[in-house]
Amino acid sequence: MTRTKTRALANWPNNAVSVKDFGAVGDGVTDDTAAIDAAIASGSAVYVPAGNYIYNKTLLINKDFNLEGAGSSRMAPFPQVTADKNNMMPGNRGNISGSNIIFTGTGGATTITTNRSDKFSSIKPMVYFDLNSLNATNVESIGFLQYSDFRNSSGQLADSSEDNRATAYDIGVLTTGHKSSFSEVTVYGFFDKQGVVSLSTLSTGDPDYQQFTNCVISGGVAVISEEGQSGNTGDAFVNCSIFGGDHSVREDSNPTVNAVYIDGDTGGLTGVRGATFSACNFRTYVNNAIYLNRCKNVMMSACVEEFPVKSGVTGLDADGIYVTTTDTVNFLSLGRANTGNSNLNSLTSEDYTLFNDGFNNFHTRVAGQYTRIGGAASGPFIQFAHANDNFATTTSGLKIGYDDEFFLKFNNEKVFGISEEGGLSTLQIYKWSTSALAAGTLTLSSSTSSVVKITGSGNITDIELSGAADFEEGTVLYVKRSASSDNPILVDGVGASGNLRLRNKNSMSFTSAYDMLCLMYNGSNWFELYRNNDGGFAP
């Protein structure tokens, strides 16, 4: 399907020319490279009428420029079959709708080198907008398509070994412009590195505030800068469909090509700033769907994610996730919708704010401290956690909420509760610890909390503190068993050289009658205060 041009050529600048004025044919077969080059060289505004124009090298534009077509084909990895993609094969390319330039690479691609040490150290684009910080380009209603065969000679989907793609190119569009605009542009192909790359270079300066609107991009987008180059601020993607390294045959998808890849210079926080994605949809089988590093103030709002899984294929076999680093600062996600788990709850960014974090909660991190506000089927809650806690779950750290009562939990253990009637149901001063019974003595460390859960079976006559130190006088200890399979028996220590002093010298076993014993230390012995079932003041 194509989006038909509504603006007449008459509304273009007076010096606008058509590529057909220079002999371009646009039949999907004829090589129109020379005609397109001549049209671009003639001025600053070129119109590309409906048709499919073969181009055999890298299309280079290095000046203020307007390039407009009659509507772009809407080709992408999803869905697998469409009318336009069905025409991407010998004898049919002329039938692809809209205005499209099809890149064969038979004349060779231009190699662009950078000082980066990742996959973008050397790149070969189909289209290169080589612009300095003072030049901009406007591109509208046109498709840039990598030559390939969508179907094989048997009419089946062509896999990567038979798709005959133009391997001279490893990215679709490279732009270094300033305030450039791309509207209703389709970038289609099976690119080894990326579909669209916005690059801030040491030689061209900042490509700030480039805008992509209503675009369809295969191979994902990258917003990057050269090492040592600050800038690349404010790139915006609005109502765009963005795909990762997905192939028509899903098993052949490229797991190294993210739907979004953002990475600044070694300065970390100055390389990429303020990249925004609004009302976009991200779709890919690639596990690491979104990659953010050395950037700040990346914002995503009202975006939809579809991250399906291809079982048994490495790199495609897990839920698509957001991969971030501690050099990702002030990431904001607002109003997300997703199919599949995008695991936003496991971000490692230094600072971020999420509205809908994978648990349908508000979630923020500042200076290593986490806060989550939300709800579950059992009721609403507020959760606080430190960087050392596992905030990928809603049970870690300190949690305040309401289920059948108001509660305070630490690492999912209830330490305080007030019933609906207003009564105190639970009071635990510290978190629980577990100690093993050995040879009649329960030995606790100085870090043991006030509630100890015993593992093992047998008699206990003595409770000691490891090392030379002794318990402080007045210490209160709640003793429970760790599991129903543990069967410790607390025995009065008189006559047994132990320091337990139980009421009426009655031993205590953990049965249905009693499941907790409360003791107080007087400086030499542990005296029983009470024993009961279901904890009393202990959980």
C-alpha positions in Angstrom: 0.0 0.0 0.0 1.2 3.5 -0.8 0.6 6.9 0.7 -0.4 9.1 -2.2 1.1 12.6 -2.5 -1.3 15.3 -1.8 1.0 18.3 -2.3 1.4 19.2 -6.0 4.8 19.8 -7.5 3.7 23.3 -8.2 4.0 24.0 -4.4 7.7 23.1 -4.5 10.5 25.7 -4.9 10.7 27.3 -8.3 14.0 25.5 -9.0 12.6 22.0 -8.4 13.3 19.4 -11.1 12.1 15.9 -11.8 14.4 13.0 -12.2 12.5 12.2 -15.3 13.7 15.5 -16.8 17.1 13.9 -16.8 16.1 10.6 -18.4 15.1 8.4 -15.4 12.8 5.6 -16.3 11.6 4.2 -13.0 10.5 0.8 -14.4 12.4 -1.3 -11.7 14.8 -2.6 -14.4 16.6 0.3 -16.0 19.6 1.6 -14.2 18.7 5.3 -13.4 21.9 6.1 -11.4 23.2 8.7 -13.9 19.9 10.4 -14.2 19.3 10.7 -10.5 22.9 12.0 -10.0 22.4 14.7 -12.7 19.1 15.8 -11.1 20.7 16.2 -7.7 23.7 18.1 -9.1 21.4 20.5 -10.9 20.0 22.2 -7.9 18.6 21.9 -4.4 15.1 20.4 -5.0 14.4 17.1 -6.7 11.0 15.5 -7.3 10.8 11.7 -7.8 7.5 10.7 -9.6 5.9 7.4 -8.9 8.1 4.6 -10.1 10.9 2.3 -9.0 14.3 3.7 -9.9 17.4 1.4 -9.8 20.5 3.0 -8.3 23.8 1.1 -8.2 26.0 2.9 -5.5 25.7 5.1 -2.4 23.4 8.1 -3.0 25.4 11.0 -1.7 23.8 14.4 -0.8 26.1 17.0 0.8 24.1 20.2 0.6 20.9 21.8 1.7 18.4 19.8 -0.2 14.8 18.8 -0.7 13.9 15.3 -2.0 10.3 14.4 -2.5 8.4 11.5 -4.0 4.8 10.8 -4.8 4.3 8.4 -1.8 6.4 5.7 -0.3 5.8 2.0 -0.4 5.0 0.6 3.0 7.4 -2.3 3.2 8.7 -3.9 6.4 9.5 -7.2 8.0 6.0 -7.3 9.6 3.6 -8.6 8.3 5.5 -11.3 6.4 3.5 -11.0 3.2 2.2 -7.8 1.6 1.5 -6.8 -2.0 4.5 -4.5 -2.2 6.9 -7.2 -0.9 5.5 -9.8 -3.2 6.6 -7.5 -6.1 10.2 -7.4 -4.7 11.4 -10.1 -7.2 12.6 -10.3 -10.8 10.0 -9.1 -13.3 7.8 -7.5 -10.7 9.8 -4.6 -9.2 8.2 -2.1 -11.5 4.9 -2.8 -9.8 5.9 -1.7 -6.3 3.7 1.2 -5.4 4.8 4.8 -4.7 8.2 6.4 -5.4 11.1 4.2 -4.6 14.8 4.1 -5.2 16.1 0.5 -5.3 19.8 0.1 -4.4 21.7 -2.7 -6.1 25.2 -1.9 -5.0 26.6 -3.1 -8.3 28.6 0.1 -8.7 30.0 -0.2 -5.2 29.1 1.4 -1.9 30.9 4.3 -0.2 32.7 3.2 3.0 32.5 5.7 5.9 34.9 5.3 8.7 34.5 6.7 12.2 36.7 6.6 15.4 34.1 4.3 17.1 35.2 0.9 18.3 31.9 -0.9 17.7 30.1 -2.1 14.6 29.9 1.6 13.4 33.7 2.0 13.0 33.1 1.3 9.3 29.8 1.5 7.6 28.5 1.3 4.0 25.2 3.2 3.6 22.7 3.1 0.7 22.0 6.9 1.3 24.4 9.3 2.9 23.3 12.8 3.8 26.8 14.2 4.4 25.9 17.5 6.0 27.6 19.9 8.5 25.8 21.5 11.4 24.6 24.4 9.1 23.0 22.2 6.4 19.7 20.4 6.5 17.7 18.2 4.2 14.0 17.6 3.8 13.0 14.1 2.5 9.4 13.2 2.0 7.2 10.5 0.6 9.8 8.2 -0.8 11.2 4.7 -0.3 14.8 3.6 0.0 14.8 -0.1 -0.7 17.7 -2.6 -0.6 17.6 -4.8 -3.7 16.5 -8.3 -2.7 14.2 -11.1 -3.7 11.3 -11.7 -1.4 10.4 -15.1 -2.9 12.6 -17.8 -4.4 12.1 -19.4 -7.8 9.6 -21.8 -6.2 7.5 -19.0 -4.9 8.4 -19.6 -1.3 9.8 -17.0 1.1 13.4 -16.6 0.2 15.8 -17.3 3.1 19.0 -15.4 3.7 21.0 -17.8 1.4 18.7 -17.1 -1.6 17.3 -13.6 -1.1 20.0 -12.1 -3.4 20.2 -9.0 -1.3 22.6 -6.1 -2.2 25.3 -7.0 0.3 27.4 -4.0 -0.7 25.4 -2.0 1.9 25.3 -2.7 5.7 23.1 0.2 6.7 20.2 2.0 5.0 20.4 5.7 5.6 23.2 7.7 7.3 22.6 11.3 8.2 24.8 13.9 9.8 22.5 16.8 9.2 21.1 19.5 11.5 17.3 20.0 11.8 16.8 17.6 8.9 13.3 16.3 8.3 12.2 12.8 7.1 8.5 12.4 6.6 6.7 9.3 5.2 10.0 7.7 4.3 10.4 3.9 4.0 13.8 2.3 4.6 13.6 -1.4 3.8 16.2 -4.1 3.7 18.1 -6.8 5.6 20.9 -4.7 6.9 23.8 -6.2 8.9 24.3 -3.1 11.0 21.3 -0.7 11.1 18.5 0.7 9.0 18.9 4.4 9.9 21.9 6.0 11.6 22.1 9.6 13.0 25.8 10.3 13.5 27.5 13.2 15.3 31.1 13.4 13.9 34.1 15.4 14.8 34.3 16.7 11.2 30.6 17.7 10.7 29.6 18.8 14.2 26.2 18.2 15.8 23.3 16.7 13.8 20.9 18.1 16.3 17.0 18.0 16.2 16.6 15.7 13.2 13.0 14.6 12.9 11.5 11.4 11.5 7.7 11.4 11.1 5.4 8.6 9.8 8.4 6.6 8.7 8.7 2.8 8.3 12.2 1.6 9.2 13.6 -1.9 8.8 16.9 -2.7 10.6 16.2 -0.3 13.5 17.5 3.2 14.2 20.8 4.2 15.8 21.6 7.6 17.4 25.3 7.8 18.0 28.3 10.1 18.1 32.0 9.7 17.5 34.3 9.3 20.5 35.1 12.7 21.9 32.3 14.4 20.1 29.6 15.9 22.3 26.2 16.7 20.9 23.5 14.8 18.9 20.7 16.4 20.8 17.0 16.2 20.3 16.5 13.6 17.5 12.8 12.9 17.4 10.9 9.9 16.0 7.1 10.5 15.8 4.5 7.9 14.7 7.2 5.7 13.2 7.2 1.9 12.8 10.7 0.6 13.8 11.9 -2.9 13.4 15.0 -4.8 14.4 17.1 -7.1 12.3 14.2 -9.2 11.3 14.2 -11.3 8.1 11.1 -12.4 6.2 12.2 -15.9 7.3 12.3 -15.4 11.0 15.0 -17.9 11.7 17.4 -15.8 9.6 16.8 -12.6 11.6 20.0 -10.8 12.7 20.1 -10.8 16.5 22.9 -8.1 16.6 20.6 -5.4 15.0 18.5 -3.7 17.7 15.3 -1.9 17.0 16.8 1.1 18.8 20.6 1.6 19.5 21.7 4.8 21.3 25.3 5.3 22.3 27.2 8.5 22.9 30.9 9.2 23.1 33.3 8.1 25.9 32.3 11.2 27.9 29.2 9.3 28.6 26.6 11.9 29.5 27.2 14.4 26.7 27.2 12.2 23.6 23.5 11.8 23.0 20.9 13.9 24.7 17.1 14.2 24.5 16.3 11.5 21.8 12.6 11.1 21.9 10.2 8.4 20.5 6.5 9.4 20.5 3.6 7.2 19.4 6.0 4.8 17.7 5.8 1.0 17.5 8.7 -1.3 17.9 8.5 -4.8 16.6 11.3 -7.4 16.5 12.2 -11.0 17.4 15.6 -9.8 18.5 16.2 -10.4 22.2 18.0 -7.1 23.0 15.3 -5.0 21.4 16.3 -1.6 22.8 20.0 -0.7 23.7 20.8 2.5 25.5 24.3 3.5 26.6 26.2 6.7 27.4 23.2 8.9 26.9 20.8 11.0 28.9 17.2 12.2 28.8 16.0 9.5 26.4 12.2 9.7 26.4 9.6 7.3 25.1 5.9 8.1 25.3 2.7 6.3 24.1 4.8 3.7 22.3 3.7 0.1 21.5 6.1 -2.8 21.7 5.7 -6.2 20.1 8.6 -8.5 21.0 7.7 -12.1 20.1 9.9 -15.1 20.6 11.4 -17.6 18.1 12.0 -20.7 20.2 15.3 -22.5 19.6 17.0 -19.7 17.7 19.8 -18.0 19.6 19.3 -14.3 20.0 15.6 -14.6 19.2 14.5 -17.0 21.8 13.8 -14.7 24.8 11.5 -11.8 25.5 12.7 -8.6 23.9 14.3 -6.4 26.6 15.6 -3.0 27.2 19.4 -3.1 27.7 20.8 -0.2 29.6 24.0 0.7 31.5 24.9 2.9 34.4 25.8 5.6 31.8 22.1 5.8 30.8 20.8 8.7 32.8 17.3 10.1 33.2 15.4 7.6 31.0 11.7 8.3 30.8 9.1 5.8 29.6 5.5 7.0 29.7 2.3 5.2 28.6 3.6 2.0 27.2 1.7 -0.9 25.7 3.4 -4.2 24.9 2.9 -7.8 23.8 5.6 -10.0 25.3 7.6 -8.9 28.2 10.0 -6.0 27.6 11.5 -6.4 31.1 11.6 -2.7 31.9 11.6 -3.7 35.5 15.2 -4.9 35.2 16.8 -1.7 33.8 20.3 -0.9 35.1 20.2 2.8 34.1 21.6 5.2 36.7 18.4 7.3 36.8 15.1 6.6 35.1 11.3 7.1 35.4 8.9 4.5 34.1 5.1 4.7 33.8 4.2 1.1 33.4 7.4 -0.9 34.2 6.3 -4.4 33.2 4.2 -4.8 36.3 1.9 -1.9 35.3 3.4 0.3 38.0 5.1 3.7 38.3 8.8 3.0 38.8 11.7 5.4 39.3 15.4 5.2 40.2 17.5 8.1 41.5 21.1 7.6 42.6 20.7 3.9 43.1 17.5 4.2 45.1 14.3 2.7 43.7 10.7 3.5 44.2 7.7 1.7 42.7 4.1 2.7 43.2 1.4 0.5 41.9 -1.0 -2.4 42.6 -1.5 -6.0 42.3 -4.6 -8.3 42.5 -4.1 -8.3 46.3 -4.1 -4.5 46.6 -2.1 -1.3 46.2 1.5 -0.9 47.5 4.6 1.3 47.6 8.0 -0.4 47.3 11.4 1.0 48.2 14.7 -0.7 47.4 18.4 -0.1 47.3 20.7 -0.9 44.4 21.8 -4.1 46.1 18.2 -5.4 46.3 16.6 -7.3 43.4 14.1 -4.7 42.1 13.2 -6.9 39.2 10.5 -8.3 41.5 7.8 -6.6 43.4 8.7 -8.4 46.6 12.2 -7.2 47.4 13.2 -4.3 49.7 10.7 -2.5 51.9 7.1 -2.6 50.9 4.1 -0.8 52.3 0.6 -1.8 51.1 -2.8 -3.2 51.8 -4.2 -6.6 51.2 -6.6 -7.9 53.9 -4.8 -5.5 56.3 -2.4 -2.6 56.2 1.1 -4.1 56.2 4.9 -3.4 56.1 7.1 -6.1 54.6 10.8 -6.5 54.2 11.9 -8.9 51.4 8.3 -10.2 51.3 8.3 -11.0 55.1 5.6 -9.2 57.0 7.2 -7.2 59.8 4.2 -5.0 60.8 0.5 -5.4 60.3 -2.7 -3.7 61.4 -6.0 -5.5 60.9 -9.2 -3.9 59.5 -10.4 -3.7 63.0 -7.4 -1.6 64.0 -5.6 -4.3 66.0 -1.9 -4.9 65.8 -1.5 -8.3 64.1 2.2 -8.4 63.4 5.3 -6.8 64.9 8.8 -7.9 63.9 11.6 -5.5 64.7 14.2 -6.9 62.3 14.2 -9.2 59.3 14.4 -12.9 59.7 17.6 -15.0 59.8 18.2 -18.7 59.7 20.5 -20.7 61.9 21.4 -24.4 61.9 21.2 -26.5 65.0 24.4 -28.4 65.9 25.1 -30.7 69.0 22.5 -29.2 71.2 23.6 -25.6 70.8 22.1 -22.9 68.7 25.0 -20.5 67.8 24.1 -17.1 66.5 26.3 -14.5 64.8 26.4 -10.9 65.9 24.4 -10.0 62.7 21.5 -12.3 63.6 18.2 -10.5 63.7 15.7 -10.7 66.5 13.8 -13.5 64.8 15.7 -16.7 64.2 14.3 -19.7 62.1 16.0 -23.0 63.0 16.9 -25.6 60.5 17.6 -29.2 61.6 16.2 -31.4 64.4 17.2 -32.4 67.9 17.3 -30.9 71.4 18.5 -27.3 72.1 19.7 -26.5 75.6 21.9 -23.6 74.9 21.9 -20.4 72.8 25.3 -18.8 72.3 26.8 -15.9 70.4 29.7 -16.8 68.2 33.1 -15.4 69.2 34.0 -14.0 72.6 31.2 -11.4 72.8 28.0 -12.0 74.7 24.4 -11.0 74.1 23.4 -7.6 75.5 21.2 -7.8 78.6 17.6 -7.4 77.7 17.9 -8.8 74.3 14.6 -10.3 73.0 14.7 -13.3 70.7 11.8 -14.9 68.8 12.6 -18.6 67.9 10.7 -20.4 65.1 11.5 -23.4 62.9 12.4 -22.8 59.2 10.1 -25.5 57.7 7.7 -28.1 58.9 10.3 -30.8 58.2 12.6 -29.2 60.9 11.9 -30.6 64.4 14.0 -28.8 67.0 13.1 -29.2 70.6 13.9 -26.5 73.1 14.9 -28.1 76.5 15.3 -26.4 79.8 19.1 -26.1 80.5 19.1 -26.6 84.2 21.0 -29.8 84.9 22.1 -29.9 81.3 24.7 -27.1 81.5 22.6 -25.0 79.2 21.4 -21.4 79.4 17.7 -21.9 78.5 15.3 -21.3 81.3 11.8 -22.4 80.3 8.6 -22.0 82.4 8.1 -25.0 84.7 11.0 -26.5 82.9 8.6 -27.6 80.2 10.3 -28.4 76.9 8.9 -26.9 73.7 8.5 -28.7 70.4 7.1 -27.0 67.4 3.7 -28.6 67.0 0.3 -27.4 66.0 -0.1 -26.0 69.5 3.0 -23.8 69.5 5.1 -22.5 66.6 7.1 -19.6 68.3 9.0 -19.1 71.6 9.8 -15.7 72.9 12.9 -15.4 75.1 14.8 -12.6 76.9 18.4 -12.6 78.0 19.3 -11.5 81.5 23.0 -11.4 81.1 23.6 -15.1 81.7 20.5 -17.1 80.7 17.6 -17.0 78.3 14.2 -16.8 80.1 11.0 -17.7 78.4 8.5 -14.8 78.1 5.8 -16.8 76.3 5.1 -19.4 73.6 2.2 -19.3 71.2 0.8 -20.3 67.8 1.0 -18.1 64.7 3.5 -15.8 66.1 1.8 -13.3 68.4 4.1 -10.3 68.0 6.2 -12.3 65.5 5.2 -13.4 62.0 
